[in-house]
């Protein structure tokens, strides 16, 4: 029986023919420890809080699309067929199999899924037990994203990671033995005490494990992490003085590009490399402005024209959901100009860039023509490459991509349709 009413099979057939498919992101904001470099809204919490959070997630899922209607968001997004599912955080694997099963069951009861959707779960070494591996096929989990970060034990230790490099290797071996083929590793350049030699060893150790996908992130120096804030004030806590500088970061990024390309990995996005056919389909939705629904505290959603985000504080999120109130903190309708902004600065993160024919069909020739002087100037100065209607960043400009993206930002703000005080 279709939980939204009507014939589910017919409804999904129509959706697949005339509309986009949907990605679902479930936010699990709990970690076993809080790394000094972390700038996400995750928290360390005892296991006894997990059930209450899962209760709230189930209630939020069951409330859709009524929860959207209360915030002025068109409910049609809930009728799309789901082809990607991503459990992130935090460390979702900390929930354990029974709680993960509850969430998956709730999602399958509310949404229509295509056969064998891409289903990613983020894990860290030490957070995965054999039960998760044995039940993963039944849950539909077919992709692991492992937070390796480094294969140098000193670097792992000083930022608060609880695992060693050998435990990462062991996790990959166990995952392969359990039948996982699609494994991704996250690595971070710019960790305290990292050197050219240790970074190269980390890259080679990752390649030796032959993952299908590798993400390379540069350490972000900002106020949102304890380490970043300490670097900004030129302090020494959290080994801030041992964080390498910008020149090292640039060299480390280029070393990663060279080594991964030599091993057959395609850099399909600024931070992401994959063997052919193993790109993250879920993450591509973000860069290609495809619809996705975010569930849980702090999760974000997008339907093509509107963006909304949930209350970030776990306790407040749970309180709202249990009181039958929408957990959405803010929602905005993007103007056409804002939509075009995002088309450029998100789409240009991809190796293939953007196709202006797509923009022309969606927003019209007259609207796109307003961007031509900007595109011409950037192409003339070598910051973008343009071949007919295909616009992309030169590979050599990836390191300064944020500065280039600034050229696609307008000062105006999109209209607010909902906000809680």
N, C-alpha and C positions, 0 to 999 in steps of 0.2 A: 504493500500500500504506500502510495506517495505521501509523505508527511505534510507536504504543502497542498495536497488535494489534487485530484485529477489523475490522469494516466501518466505515470512517471516515465515509462519507456518512450511514449510518444513525445512528451515534453522535452526529454533530453535529446531526442532525434531532431526536433525543431531547433533547439538551442544550438546544437552542433552545426547545423546548416546555416544559420543566419547570425550567430553571435560568437563572441569570444568564449573561450573556456576560462575557468577560474582557478586561481591559486589560493590556498588557505595557509595562513601562518598562525601557529599556536605559540604564544609566548609563555615560557616556563622560567620565571625570573629568579631561580634559586641556584646557588653554587655551593660546593663544599668549602671553598675559600674564595676570598675576594683578592684578585691579583692587583698589584699596585698600578699596573698600566690600564686597568679596565675603566672604560668610560661609559659603560652600559648601566641601565637601571636594575641590575641584578643585586641580590642580597644573599648573605649566608643565613640559613634558617634551619632549625631542627626539623626532623622528619615529621613530627606531629602536626606541622602546619600544612603539609602537602594535601591532606584530605580536604580541608576546608577550601583550599584553592581549587582543587579539582571539582568540588561541588559547585563553586561559582562559575567555572568554565562550562560545566554542563548546563547550568541555568542560562548562561549567556547564549550558548548555542541554541537551546530550546526556545529562547525568546525571539529569535530571528524569524521573519523580518520586522516584527513589531517594534523591537528596540531601535531599528533604523527609522521607522515611521515617526517615532517620538522625537527624533532629532532632525526631521526634514530630509532624510536621505532616501532616494528612490530604492524601493525594495527589490527591484528586478535582478539585482546582482546575485541574490540568493537562489535564483533559478538556473544559473549557469552550471554546466557540467564541470566538475572538479578534475583537473588533470595533474596538479602538483599539490603536495602537502609537505609542509616544512615545520618541524618542531625545533624551535630555537630558544635562546635564552641568554644567560643562564646555562644550565646543564640539564636538559630534559631527561636524560637517562637516570638521573637521581630519583625520579618518581617511582621507578620500578614498574614491572610488567603490569600488575593489576591496575594501577592508576592510568598508565598509558592506554590500556585496553578500554577503560571507562571513557576516555576522551575520544578515542577512535570510534567507539560504538556510538557515542553521541553525535559525532560528525556524520557518520554514515546514516544515522537515522534522520538527519536534517537535510543533508545535501545529496545530490546525485553525483556519483563518481563514474568516470570512464573506467574501462578495464585496465588494471595494472598502472595506476598513476605513479609518477615519480614521488617517492615518499622518503624524505631526508630527515634524519634525526641527528642533532649535534651531541657529541659525546666527548668525554675526556678520559685519558688513561686512568683506570681505577674506579670509574663510575659505571662500568658495564659488567654485569654478571652473566653467567652462562645461561640463565633463564631467559634473559633478553635475546640472546642469540638464538636460542632454540625456538622462541615464540615469534621472532621477527617476521618470518614468512606469513604466519597467520594474521599478524597485525597489518601486513602489507608493506613493512619497512624494507626498502631495497637500496637505500643509499646512506652511507655513514659520512658525517663530516667530523673529523677528529681534530680537536684543538691541541696539536703537537707543540706549536709555537717555536720550539727550538730543540736541537738535539745536543745541546751543551748543558750538562747538569748544573754547572755554576749559574748560568743565565736563568735557567728554570727556577733555581732555588732563590735567587735574590729578588725575583718579582713575586714570589709567593705561590708558585705552582707546586702542587703536592705530588707530582709524578716525576719520574726520571725518564731519560731518553730510552732506556731499555724497556721500560713499561710501555712506551709508545710502540716500540717494535713488537712487543709481545701482543699488544692489542690488535695490531694489524694482522699478525699471524693467526690469532684466534678468530678474527672476523673472516679471514679467508677460509679457514678450516670450517667455519659455520656456513659458508656458501656465499658470502658477500663478494661481489665483483666490483661494485661501484663505490670506491672509497676515496674520500677527499681529505687532504691534510692542509691545515692552516699553519702558516709560518709568519713570524714577525721579524722584520729588520729594524734594528735600532734599540735592541734590549741593552740594559746596563752591562758593561764589560764585554760587549760583543766586539769582535775584531774581524778583519777581513778573512783571517784564517778560520775562525770559529764559524763565521757565516757560510763560508764555502763548504766546510765540513757538514753543517746543518743541511744545506741544499743537497749535497751528495748522499747523505744518509737518507733523506726523504726520497730521492730518486732510486736509491737501492731497494726501497720497499715497493716501487712500481705502482703507486696509486694512480687512479684514472684521472685525478683532478688535484691541483695544488693552488691554494690561494696565498698570495704574497702581500702582506700588509706592512706599511711603514708605520712605526710607532708614532702616534699622534700626541703632540705636546699641547695639551689644553687643560683648562681648569676642571674638566669633568672627571679626571683621574687623579689619584693622590700623587703618583709619580709625575704626571704632567704638570700639575700645579706647583710641585716642588722645583721642577726644572725652570718654570717661568719666573719664580722668585729667586733663582740662583742658589737654592738650598742644597743640602747634602743628604737629607733624609731619603729613605728608599733608594739609596745609591744614585741619586739624581746626577751627581757630578760625573758618574761613569757612563752616562748616556752619550753615545757618539753624536757627532754634529751632522749638519746638513750634507757636507761633502761625502761623509761616509754613507749616509742614506742613499744618495744618488748613485754612488759606486756599487752599493749592495744591490740596489734595484736592477742596475744594468748587468751585474754578475748573474742575478737570477734569470733575467731575460735570456742571456746567452746560454747558460747551462741547460735551462728547460727547453729552449728551442733545439739545442743539440740533441736532447733526449726525445724529441718528437712531440713535445707539447706545443699546442697552439695557444697563443695569448689572445683569447677572444674578448677580453675586457681588461681594463687597466690593471686590476688586481688579480685576475683569474686566468689560469692556464689549464688546459685539458687535452687529453688524448682525443683524437677525432671521434666525435659522437658522444662524448661524455661531458659536454657542457652542462652547467646547472640550469635546467629548464625553468625551475622556480625563480631563481634570481634574474633570469632574462626577462621575466615579466616586469620587474621593477624598471629596467632600463628601456624596455619597449612600450611602456605605458599600458600594459595589459592589466585587467582587473584582478584584484586580490583582496581577500578578507582577512583582517588580523583579529585574533581573539586572545583575550587575557589582558592582564595589567600592562599598560604601556604600548599595546599593539597598535599598528597603523593599518589603514585600509585605503583603497582607491578604486573607483569605479569607472574611470576615464575622464570624469569631469569634476568629481568631488573627492577631497581627501578628508579623512577623519581619524581621530586617535582616541584611545581609551585612557581613562584615569591611570596614572602611573603607579601611585601608591597602592600596594597590594591590599592592605586593610581597607582602604577607602573603596577600591574596586569591588572587593567582596561585599562590603556593606551596601553599595548601590545595587548590585545584582540581587542580593538576598531580599532587598526591599522592593524588588520588581521595578527598579529604576534603571534607565539606560546608563551604562558605564562610560558612554562617549563623553569625553571632556570638551572636545572642540571639533567642529566640522566646517569646512570651507568649500564653496563652489569656486573653481578656478575660472578666471576670465579667459577669453580666447588668447590674449597675450600671454597669460600665465601658462596656458597649455602649450603654447609654442615655445616658451622658455624651457619648459621641462622636456619637450621633444628634443631640443638641442642639447641641453647640458646633461641629460641622462643618456640620451641616445649616443652622444659622442664618446661616452665611456667605452663603447664597444669597438672592436677592431673594424667592423664593417661600417661603423658610423650610422648615418641616417640617410634616408631616401626622400628627397624633396617632393617626389611625386606623391608619396603618402601624405605629406603635409598639405599639398595642394588639394588633394581630394577631400581631406578632412576639414580644412579651415578656409580654403578658397585662395585663388591666385592673388586677389587684391591684398589679402592679409599677409600672405607670404612675401609679397613684393616689398613690404615695408622692412623686411630683414635683409634684402639684397645688398644695400650699401655696407652693412656690417659684415656680411659674408664675404663680399668682395675685398674689403679692407683686410680681414683676417687671412684670406687666401693670398693676397698680395704680399703680406708680411711673413708668410710661411707658417702661420700658426694653425691653419687648417689646409687640407687638401681637397680639391673639388674636381671631380670628373663627371661632367654633365650634371645629373641630379644627385649624384652620390657625394656626400660630404663626410669627411673623417678627419681624425687627428693624425698627424705624422707620429710614428712610433717614438721619434726623438723628443716629442713634445709631451709625452705622458707625464713626465716628472713635474711639469708646470701646468698640468691640466686645470687645476683649480683656478689659476690666474686667467686662463683662456675662458673657462666657464663663466667667469665674472662678466665677460662681454655679452653674455646672453641673459643677464638678469636685469629686470626692470625694477624701478623703485616702488611701484604701486603694490598694494596688498590686495589679494582676492577678497571678495565679500564674505563676511562671517555669516554662517547660517545657524550656528548653535555654539554656545559656550557656557560652561558652568563656572560659577564664581567660587 
